[in-house]
Amino acid sequence: MSENLNEQLDKDLSTCRWFSIQCDESVDSSSTAQLMVFIRMVFDDFSTKEELLTLIPLRTTTRGVDIYNAIKTFFVEKKVPLEKLVSVTTDGAPAMVGCRVGFIAHCKNDPDFPPFLHYHCIIHQQAICAKVTGFDHVMTPVVKIINSIRAKAKQHRTFKVLLEELSAEYGDLLLHTEIRWLSRGRILKRFLALLGEIKEFMQSREEDTSLLDNTEWLLDLAFLTDVTEKLNNLNCELQGTVTTSAVEKTLSADMLVPGIHKYRFASLERRGNVTSWTRHQFRGSSVRGRDGALQYLSIFSSALA
């Protein structure tokens, strides 16, 4: 079966009109860097096909030249028709996009590579936006409250009994895990849904609930919940095969604010320092400054509205 798949891929490469590749490097559980290369081929009848082209282990360093050498060696060994290459998509890591020693720079300086377009992965871009939105004043208290409730077994059981007695929408809170890429959106959604029950439980233990009565903080909590839920949906939509219409919907210029309640967005704008974007994170990009950041984040958050 493996040989048959390889033969079919070789046949597709020889018959396709153009192809593009997407490269991503990640470390597996054995601490070995793995370079994944996906390919999307376009045929004469305008049909497309996407496949995992190869998985290359990088056993030592993961510099731009290492990635370039690994991919170039694979292309030469498999006799991949480089003249059909039209675009390369990567993340924004220096090893990939460094202007002098990055993977893309090495490819463009190689005469065997034709002129091609380079794209920054849209999932990586929105992940960067989500990390620098400056909502630590929301996430930190939420995680602290969740951890305090679930820290002790007896206290946790009492809280779940309370949720059951009140016929709450959910039966428990979720713990936040940075490694799980959907974690933040899910815990915020559940925390907001159980806000009343959480407040009642904390009051029964004579804990301070002043933050949960703060209107400005609640607006920011609601806004961040909406944004992270949209980003989670967008991430799931962009995994695997993506239709052109889905991409167009994601990038539609007229999707700036719809999908987010205006009063929540207004709350964000009132907090001038909430989206303190740093220039180096989007150097060379049109997304600069607070207004550009708001627009960029709004596009993503409303993409699936």
MIZADREN-608533 format. One record per residue: residue number from 1; y, z, x of N, C-alpha, C in turn. Coordinates in steps of 0.2 Angstrom, whole numbers. Layout:
N
(site NUM; (Y; Z; X); (Y; Z; X); (Y; Z; X));
...
END
This chain:
305
(site 1; (-6; 0; 4); (0; 0; 0); (6; 0; 4));
(site 2; (6; 4; 10); (12; 4; 14); (13; -2; 17));
(site 3; (8; -6; 20); (9; -13; 22); (12; -17; 17));
(site 4; (9; -17; 11); (12; -21; 6); (19; -20; 5));
(site 5; (21; -14; 5); (28; -13; 4); (33; -15; 9));
(site 6; (30; -15; 15); (34; -17; 21); (34; -25; 21));
(site 7; (29; -28; 19); (29; -35; 18); (34; -38; 13));
(site 8; (34; -34; 7); (38; -36; 2); (46; -35; 4));
(site 9; (47; -30; 8); (54; -29; 10); (56; -34; 15));
(site 10; (51; -36; 20); (53; -41; 24); (54; -48; 21));
(site 11; (50; -49; 15); (51; -55; 12); (58; -55; 8));
(site 12; (60; -49; 5); (66; -49; 2); (72; -50; 7));
(site 13; (72; -47; 13); (77; -48; 18); (78; -55; 20));
(site 14; (72; -59; 20); (73; -66; 22); (75; -70; 17));
(site 15; (74; -68; 10); (77; -72; 5); (83; -70; 2));
(site 16; (86; -64; 3); (92; -62; 0); (98; -66; 3));
(site 17; (103; -66; -1); (109; -69; 1); (113; -65; 6));
(site 18; (115; -59; 4); (118; -54; 8); (115; -47; 7));
(site 19; (117; -43; 11); (114; -36; 11); (120; -31; 14));
(site 20; (119; -25; 11); (124; -20; 14); (119; -14; 15));
(site 21; (121; -9; 19); (117; -3; 21); (121; 3; 20));
(site 22; (118; 8; 19); (121; 15; 19); (117; 20; 23));
(site 23; (121; 23; 28); (118; 27; 33); (120; 35; 32));
(site 24; (115; 39; 33); (117; 46; 32); (112; 50; 37));
(site 25; (115; 55; 40); (111; 59; 45); (111; 66; 42));
(site 26; (105; 69; 42); (104; 76; 40); (98; 79; 44));
(site 27; (98; 86; 44); (94; 90; 48); (88; 92; 43));
(site 28; (82; 91; 45); (76; 94; 41); (74; 101; 43));
(site 29; (69; 103; 39); (67; 110; 40); (65; 112; 47));
(site 30; (63; 107; 51); (60; 108; 58); (66; 107; 63));
(site 31; (72; 107; 61); (78; 106; 65); (79; 99; 68));
(site 32; (75; 94; 66); (76; 87; 68); (80; 83; 64));
(site 33; (85; 80; 67); (90; 76; 64); (86; 70; 61));
(site 34; (87; 68; 55); (84; 62; 52); (90; 57; 50));
(site 35; (89; 51; 52); (94; 46; 50); (91; 42; 45));
(site 36; (94; 42; 39); (91; 38; 33); (96; 32; 32));
(site 37; (92; 26; 31); (96; 20; 30); (93; 17; 24));
(site 38; (98; 16; 19); (96; 12; 13); (99; 5; 13));
(site 39; (96; 1; 10); (99; -6; 9); (99; -8; 2));
(site 40; (104; -12; 1); (105; -15; -6); (106; -23; -4));
(site 41; (102; -27; -7); (101; -34; -6); (104; -38; -13));
(site 42; (107; -43; -11); (110; -48; -17); (106; -54; -16));
(site 43; (103; -57; -21); (100; -63; -21); (104; -69; -24));
(site 44; (101; -75; -23); (105; -81; -26); (106; -81; -33));
(site 45; (102; -77; -37); (103; -77; -44); (107; -71; -46));
(site 46; (111; -68; -41); (115; -62; -42); (111; -56; -44));
(site 47; (105; -56; -44); (101; -50; -45); (102; -45; -38));
(site 48; (101; -39; -39); (101; -34; -34); (95; -30; -33));
(site 49; (94; -27; -27); (88; -23; -26); (90; -18; -21));
(site 50; (88; -12; -22); (90; -6; -17); (83; -3; -15));
(site 51; (83; -2; -8); (77; 1; -5); (79; 6; 0));
(site 52; (74; 10; 2); (75; 14; 8); (72; 10; 14));
(site 53; (77; 8; 18); (75; 3; 23); (71; 7; 29));
(site 54; (73; 13; 31); (70; 16; 36); (72; 24; 37));
(site 55; (68; 28; 40); (70; 35; 41); (68; 36; 49));
(site 56; (74; 37; 53); (73; 37; 60); (75; 44; 62));
(site 57; (70; 47; 66); (72; 54; 69); (76; 53; 75));
(site 58; (81; 57; 75); (85; 58; 81); (84; 64; 85));
(site 59; (80; 64; 90); (77; 70; 93); (81; 74; 97));
(site 60; (86; 71; 100); (91; 74; 104); (98; 75; 101));
(site 61; (103; 71; 104); (109; 71; 101); (110; 67; 95));
(site 62; (116; 68; 91); (117; 64; 86); (124; 61; 86));
(site 63; (126; 58; 92); (132; 55; 93); (133; 48; 90));
(site 64; (139; 45; 90); (139; 39; 87); (135; 34; 90));
(site 65; (135; 34; 97); (131; 29; 101); (123; 30; 100));
(site 66; (121; 36; 98); (114; 38; 97); (112; 34; 90));
(site 67; (116; 35; 85); (115; 32; 79); (115; 24; 79));
(site 68; (120; 22; 83); (121; 15; 84); (114; 12; 88));
(site 69; (112; 15; 93); (106; 13; 97); (100; 13; 92));
(site 70; (99; 18; 88); (93; 19; 84); (93; 13; 79));
(site 71; (99; 12; 76); (99; 7; 70); (98; 0; 74));
(site 72; (102; -1; 79); (101; -8; 82); (94; -9; 85));
(site 73; (91; -4; 88); (84; -5; 90); (80; -7; 84));
(site 74; (80; -4; 78); (76; -5; 72); (78; -12; 70));
(site 75; (84; -14; 70); (85; -21; 67); (82; -26; 72));
(site 76; (82; -25; 78); (80; -30; 83); (72; -30; 82));
(site 77; (69; -24; 82); (62; -24; 81); (59; -27; 75));
(site 78; (63; -26; 69); (61; -29; 63); (64; -36; 61));
(site 79; (67; -38; 66); (70; -45; 65); (75; -45; 59));
(site 80; (79; -40; 58); (83; -40; 52); (89; -45; 53));
(site 81; (90; -50; 48); (95; -55; 49); (102; -52; 48));
(site 82; (105; -50; 54); (111; -46; 54); (117; -51; 51));
(site 83; (116; -57; 52); (122; -62; 49); (123; -61; 42));
(site 84; (118; -58; 38); (119; -57; 31); (122; -50; 29));
(site 85; (123; -46; 34); (127; -40; 33); (134; -40; 31));
(site 86; (136; -37; 25); (143; -38; 23); (146; -31; 23));
(site 87; (143; -26; 22); (146; -19; 22); (142; -14; 24));
(site 88; (145; -8; 27); (141; -2; 29); (145; 4; 26));
(site 89; (141; 8; 23); (144; 14; 20); (141; 20; 23));
(site 90; (146; 25; 25); (144; 31; 28); (148; 37; 26));
(site 91; (146; 43; 28); (151; 49; 26); (156; 49; 31));
(site 92; (161; 54; 31); (167; 54; 35); (166; 58; 42));
(site 93; (160; 59; 44); (159; 62; 50); (161; 59; 56));
(site 94; (164; 62; 61); (167; 58; 67); (161; 54; 70));
(site 95; (155; 56; 70); (150; 52; 73); (149; 46; 70));
(site 96; (151; 45; 64); (150; 39; 60); (156; 35; 60));
(site 97; (162; 38; 59); (168; 34; 58); (173; 35; 64));
(site 98; (172; 38; 69); (176; 39; 75); (179; 32; 77));
(site 99; (185; 32; 78); (188; 25; 80); (186; 22; 86));
(site 100; (184; 26; 91); (182; 24; 98); (175; 25; 99));
(site 101; (172; 30; 98); (165; 31; 99); (160; 33; 93));
(site 102; (163; 31; 87); (159; 32; 81); (154; 26; 80));
(site 103; (149; 27; 76); (144; 22; 74); (147; 15; 72));
(site 104; (152; 16; 68); (156; 10; 65); (159; 6; 71));
(site 105; (163; 10; 75); (166; 7; 81); (161; 3; 85));
(site 106; (156; 6; 87); (151; 3; 91); (148; -4; 88));
(site 107; (147; -3; 81); (145; -9; 78); (150; -15; 78));
(site 108; (156; -13; 77); (161; -18; 77); (163; -21; 84));
(site 109; (161; -17; 89); (162; -20; 96); (156; -24; 98));
(site 110; (151; -24; 94); (144; -28; 96); (145; -35; 93));
(site 111; (145; -40; 97); (145; -47; 95); (139; -49; 90));
(site 112; (134; -45; 91); (128; -47; 86); (129; -45; 79));
(site 113; (134; -41; 78); (136; -39; 71); (141; -43; 68));
(site 114; (141; -46; 62); (146; -50; 60); (152; -46; 57));
(site 115; (158; -49; 56); (163; -44; 53); (160; -42; 46));
(site 116; (161; -35; 45); (159; -32; 39); (164; -27; 37));
(site 117; (163; -25; 30); (168; -20; 27); (164; -13; 28));
(site 118; (168; -8; 29); (166; -1; 30); (169; 3; 24));
(site 119; (164; 7; 21); (166; 11; 15); (164; 19; 17));
(site 120; (169; 23; 14); (167; 30; 15); (164; 32; 8));
(site 121; (158; 35; 9); (154; 37; 3); (158; 41; -2));
(site 122; (158; 38; -8); (162; 41; -14); (160; 49; -15));
(site 123; (153; 50; -15); (151; 57; -16); (153; 61; -11));
(site 124; (154; 59; -4); (156; 63; 1); (164; 65; 0));
(site 125; (167; 60; -2); (175; 61; -3); (176; 66; -9));
(site 126; (172; 65; -14); (174; 70; -20); (171; 77; -18));
(site 127; (166; 77; -13); (164; 84; -11); (169; 87; -6));
(site 128; (172; 83; -2); (178; 86; 2); (183; 89; -3));
(site 129; (185; 85; -8); (190; 87; -13); (188; 93; -16));
(site 130; (182; 94; -18); (180; 100; -21); (180; 106; -17));
(site 131; (180; 105; -10); (180; 111; -6); (187; 113; -4));
(site 132; (192; 109; -5); (198; 111; -2); (203; 112; -8));
(site 133; (201; 113; -14); (205; 114; -20); (209; 121; -20));
(site 134; (207; 125; -16); (210; 132; -15); (209; 136; -21));
(site 135; (203; 136; -24); (202; 141; -29); (198; 147; -27));
(site 136; (199; 149; -21); (195; 155; -19); (197; 161; -23));
(site 137; (203; 161; -26); (205; 167; -30); (201; 167; -37));
(site 138; (198; 162; -38); (193; 162; -44); (186; 163; -42));
(site 139; (184; 159; -37); (177; 160; -35); (175; 167; -32));
(site 140; (179; 169; -28); (178; 176; -25); (176; 181; -30));
(site 141; (181; 183; -35); (180; 188; -40); (174; 186; -44));
(site 142; (173; 180; -46); (167; 178; -50); (160; 180; -47));
(site 143; (160; 178; -40); (154; 179; -37); (153; 187; -36));
(site 144; (158; 190; -35); (158; 198; -34); (156; 201; -40));
(site 145; (158; 199; -46); (156; 202; -52); (149; 201; -53));
(site 146; (146; 194; -52); (139; 193; -53); (135; 197; -49));
(site 147; (137; 197; -42); (133; 201; -38); (132; 208; -39));
(site 148; (138; 211; -42); (138; 218; -44); (133; 219; -50));
(site 149; (133; 215; -54); (129; 216; -60); (121; 215; -58));
(site 150; (120; 210; -54); (113; 209; -52); (111; 213; -46));
(site 151; (115; 217; -43); (113; 220; -37); (107; 225; -38));
(site 152; (108; 229; -44); (103; 235; -45); (98; 233; -51));
(site 153; (92; 234; -50); (87; 232; -55); (89; 235; -62));
(site 154; (90; 241; -62); (91; 245; -68); (97; 242; -72));
(site 155; (103; 241; -68); (109; 238; -71); (108; 231; -73));
(site 156; (104; 227; -70); (103; 220; -72); (99; 220; -78));
(site 157; (94; 225; -79); (90; 225; -85); (94; 227; -91));
(site 158; (99; 232; -90); (103; 234; -95); (108; 228; -97));
(site 159; (110; 224; -93); (114; 219; -94); (111; 213; -99));
(site 160; (104; 212; -97); (101; 207; -100); (99; 210; -107));
(site 161; (98; 216; -108); (97; 219; -115); (103; 218; -119));
(site 162; (109; 219; -116); (115; 219; -120); (116; 211; -122));
(site 163; (114; 206; -118); (115; 199; -120); (110; 198; -126));
(site 164; (104; 201; -125); (99; 200; -131); (102; 203; -137));
(site 165; (105; 209; -137); (107; 212; -143); (113; 208; -146));
(site 166; (117; 205; -142); (123; 202; -144); (121; 194; -146));
(site 167; (115; 192; -145); (113; 185; -146); (117; 180; -142));
(site 168; (118; 182; -136); (122; 178; -132); (119; 171; -131));
(site 169; (124; 166; -129); (121; 159; -128); (116; 159; -122));
(site 170; (117; 163; -117); (112; 163; -111); (109; 170; -110));
(site 171; (104; 170; -107); (100; 177; -106); (102; 180; -100));
(site 172; (105; 177; -95); (107; 180; -89); (112; 176; -85));
(site 173; (114; 179; -80); (119; 176; -75); (115; 173; -70));
(site 174; (118; 168; -67); (115; 164; -61); (119; 166; -55));
(site 175; (115; 167; -49); (117; 169; -43); (120; 162; -40));
(site 176; (126; 163; -36); (129; 158; -32); (125; 156; -26));
(site 177; (124; 150; -24); (121; 148; -18); (125; 142; -15));
(site 178; (128; 143; -9); (132; 137; -6); (127; 131; -5));
(site 179; (121; 132; -3); (117; 127; -1); (115; 122; -7));
(site 180; (114; 125; -13); (113; 121; -19); (119; 118; -21));
(site 181; (119; 111; -21); (126; 108; -22); (128; 108; -29));
(site 182; (124; 110; -34); (126; 110; -41); (127; 117; -43));
(site 183; (127; 122; -38); (127; 129; -40); (133; 131; -43));
(site 184; (139; 130; -40); (146; 132; -42); (147; 130; -49));
(site 185; (146; 124; -51); (148; 122; -57); (143; 126; -63));
(site 186; (137; 127; -61); (133; 130; -66); (134; 137; -67));
(site 187; (136; 141; -61); (137; 148; -62); (144; 149; -66));
(site 188; (149; 145; -64); (155; 145; -68); (155; 144; -75));
(site 189; (151; 139; -77); (150; 137; -84); (146; 143; -88));
(site 190; (141; 146; -85); (138; 152; -88); (142; 158; -88));
(site 191; (146; 159; -83); (151; 165; -82); (156; 165; -88));
(site 192; (159; 159; -89); (164; 158; -94); (161; 159; -101));
(site 193; (155; 156; -102); (151; 157; -108); (150; 164; -110));
(site 194; (149; 168; -105); (147; 175; -106); (152; 180; -104));
(site 195; (159; 177; -104); (164; 181; -102); (165; 187; -106));
(site 196; (165; 187; -113); (165; 192; -117); (160; 198; -116));
(site 197; (154; 196; -115); (148; 200; -114); (149; 204; -107));
(site 198; (152; 200; -102); (153; 203; -96); (158; 208; -96));
(site 199; (163; 207; -100); (169; 211; -100); (167; 218; -104));
(site 200; (163; 217; -109); (160; 223; -113); (156; 227; -108));
(site 201; (152; 224; -104); (147; 228; -100); (151; 231; -95));
(site 202; (156; 228; -92); (160; 232; -87); (164; 237; -90));
(site 203; (166; 237; -96); (170; 242; -99); (165; 248; -100));
(site 204; (159; 247; -102); (154; 252; -104); (153; 256; -97));
(site 205; (154; 253; -92); (153; 256; -85); (159; 259; -82));
(site 206; (165; 258; -86); (171; 261; -84); (174; 257; -78));
(site 207; (172; 251; -77); (175; 247; -72); (181; 243; -73));
(site 208; (185; 241; -68); (191; 238; -69); (190; 231; -72));
(site 209; (193; 229; -78); (193; 223; -81); (199; 219; -82));
(site 210; (204; 222; -78); (211; 219; -79); (211; 211; -77));
(site 211; (207; 209; -72); (207; 202; -70); (205; 198; -76));
(site 212; (200; 200; -80); (197; 197; -85); (202; 196; -91));
(site 213; (207; 200; -91); (213; 200; -96); (219; 196; -94));
(site 214; (219; 193; -87); (224; 190; -85); (224; 183; -87));
(site 215; (229; 181; -91); (229; 174; -94); (229; 168; -89));
(site 216; (233; 169; -84); (234; 164; -78); (227; 163; -75));
(site 217; (224; 169; -73); (217; 168; -70); (212; 165; -74));
(site 218; (212; 167; -81); (208; 164; -85); (209; 156; -86));
(site 219; (215; 154; -86); (216; 147; -86); (214; 143; -80));
(site 220; (214; 146; -74); (212; 143; -68); (204; 143; -68));
(site 221; (201; 149; -71); (194; 149; -72); (191; 143; -76));
(site 222; (195; 142; -82); (193; 137; -86); (194; 130; -83));
(site 223; (199; 129; -80); (200; 123; -76); (195; 121; -71));
(site 224; (194; 126; -67); (189; 125; -62); (182; 124; -65));
(site 225; (180; 127; -70); (174; 126; -74); (173; 119; -76));
(site 226; (179; 117; -79); (179; 110; -81); (178; 105; -76));
(site 227; (182; 106; -70); (181; 101; -65); (175; 101; -61));
(site 228; (172; 107; -60); (165; 107; -57); (160; 105; -61));
(site 229; (160; 105; -68); (155; 102; -72); (156; 95; -72));
(site 230; (162; 92; -72); (163; 85; -71); (160; 82; -65));
(site 231; (161; 86; -59); (159; 84; -53); (151; 84; -52));
(site 232; (148; 89; -55); (141; 89; -56); (138; 83; -59));
(site 233; (141; 82; -65); (139; 76; -69); (140; 70; -65));
(site 234; (145; 69; -61); (147; 63; -57); (142; 63; -52));
(site 235; (140; 68; -48); (135; 68; -43); (129; 66; -45));
(site 236; (127; 68; -51); (120; 66; -54); (120; 59; -56));
(site 237; (126; 56; -59); (126; 49; -60); (126; 45; -54));
(site 238; (129; 47; -49); (129; 43; -43); (123; 43; -39));
(site 239; (118; 47; -40); (112; 47; -37); (107; 42; -39));
(site 240; (104; 38; -34); (100; 33; -35); (104; 27; -37));
(site 241; (101; 22; -41); (104; 16; -43); (110; 17; -47));
(site 242; (115; 14; -46); (121; 15; -49); (124; 8; -52));
(site 243; (125; 8; -58); (127; 1; -61); (135; 0; -59));
(site 244; (137; -6; -59); (143; -8; -58); (148; -5; -63));
(site 245; (146; -5; -69); (150; -2; -74); (152; 6; -73));
(site 246; (146; 9; -71); (147; 16; -69); (152; 18; -64));
(site 247; (152; 13; -59); (157; 14; -53); (164; 12; -55));
(site 248; (165; 7; -60); (171; 5; -62); (174; 11; -66));
(site 249; (169; 14; -70); (172; 20; -74); (174; 26; -70));
(site 250; (171; 27; -64); (172; 32; -60); (179; 31; -57));
(site 251; (181; 25; -55); (187; 23; -51); (193; 21; -56));
(site 252; (192; 21; -62); (197; 18; -67); (203; 21; -66));
(site 253; (209; 17; -65); (215; 20; -63); (218; 24; -69));
(site 254; (216; 22; -75); (219; 25; -81); (216; 32; -83));
(site 255; (211; 34; -78); (208; 41; -80); (211; 46; -75));
(site 256; (217; 48; -77); (220; 53; -72); (220; 60; -75));
(site 257; (221; 61; -82); (221; 67; -85); (216; 68; -90));
(site 258; (214; 63; -94); (210; 63; -100); (203; 67; -98));
(site 259; (200; 71; -102); (194; 74; -101); (196; 82; -98));
(site 260; (202; 83; -96); (204; 90; -95); (209; 92; -99));
(site 261; (208; 98; -102); (213; 100; -107); (220; 101; -104));
(site 262; (225; 98; -107); (232; 97; -103); (235; 104; -101));
(site 263; (233; 109; -105); (236; 116; -103); (233; 118; -97));
(site 264; (227; 117; -96); (223; 119; -90); (226; 115; -84));
(site 265; (227; 109; -85); (230; 105; -79); (237; 107; -78));
(site 266; (241; 109; -83); (248; 111; -82); (248; 118; -78));
(site 267; (242; 122; -80); (242; 128; -76); (241; 127; -68));
(site 268; (237; 122; -67); (236; 120; -60); (243; 118; -57));
(site 269; (246; 114; -60); (253; 111; -57); (258; 117; -56));
(site 270; (258; 122; -61); (262; 127; -60); (261; 131; -54));
(site 271; (254; 131; -52); (253; 135; -46); (253; 130; -40));
(site 272; (259; 129; -37); (261; 124; -32); (256; 124; -26));
(site 273; (254; 130; -25); (250; 131; -18); (242; 131; -20));
(site 274; (240; 129; -26); (233; 129; -27); (229; 124; -24));
(site 275; (232; 118; -23); (229; 112; -20); (233; 111; -13));
(site 276; (232; 115; -9); (235; 115; -2); (231; 110; 2));
(site 277; (232; 104; 2); (228; 99; 5); (230; 98; 12));
(site 278; (225; 98; 17); (227; 97; 24); (227; 89; 26));
(site 279; (232; 87; 30); (232; 80; 31); (226; 77; 35));
(site 280; (224; 81; 39); (218; 78; 44); (212; 77; 40));
(site 281; (211; 80; 34); (205; 79; 30); (205; 72; 27));
(site 282; (211; 69; 26); (211; 62; 23); (215; 58; 28));
(site 283; (215; 58; 34); (219; 54; 39); (217; 47; 38));
(site 284; (222; 43; 37); (221; 36; 36); (219; 34; 29));
(site 285; (220; 39; 24); (218; 37; 17); (225; 38; 13));
(site 286; (225; 35; 8); (230; 35; 3); (231; 42; 0));
(site 287; (225; 46; 0); (225; 52; -3); (229; 57; 1));
(site 288; (235; 58; 0); (239; 63; 5); (244; 67; 0));
(site 289; (245; 73; 2); (250; 77; -1); (247; 80; -8));
(site 290; (250; 84; -11); (248; 88; -17); (247; 83; -23));
(site 291; (252; 78; -24); (252; 73; -29); (246; 69; -29));
(site 292; (245; 66; -23); (239; 62; -22); (232; 66; -23));
(site 293; (232; 72; -20); (226; 76; -21); (225; 77; -29));
(site 294; (230; 79; -32); (229; 80; -39); (226; 74; -43));
(site 295; (229; 68; -41); (227; 62; -44); (220; 60; -42));
(site 296; (218; 61; -36); (211; 60; -34); (206; 65; -37));
(site 297; (208; 71; -37); (203; 76; -41); (202; 74; -48));
(site 298; (208; 72; -51); (208; 71; -58); (204; 65; -60));
(site 299; (204; 60; -56); (200; 54; -57); (192; 56; -57));
(site 300; (190; 60; -52); (183; 62; -52); (182; 67; -58));
(site 301; (186; 71; -60); (184; 76; -65); (184; 73; -72));
(site 302; (188; 68; -73); (188; 64; -79); (183; 58; -79));
(site 303; (180; 57; -74); (176; 51; -74); (171; 50; -79));
(site 304; (168; 55; -81); (162; 55; -86); (164; 58; -93));
(site 305; (171; 59; -94); (173; 61; -100); (172; 57; -106));
END
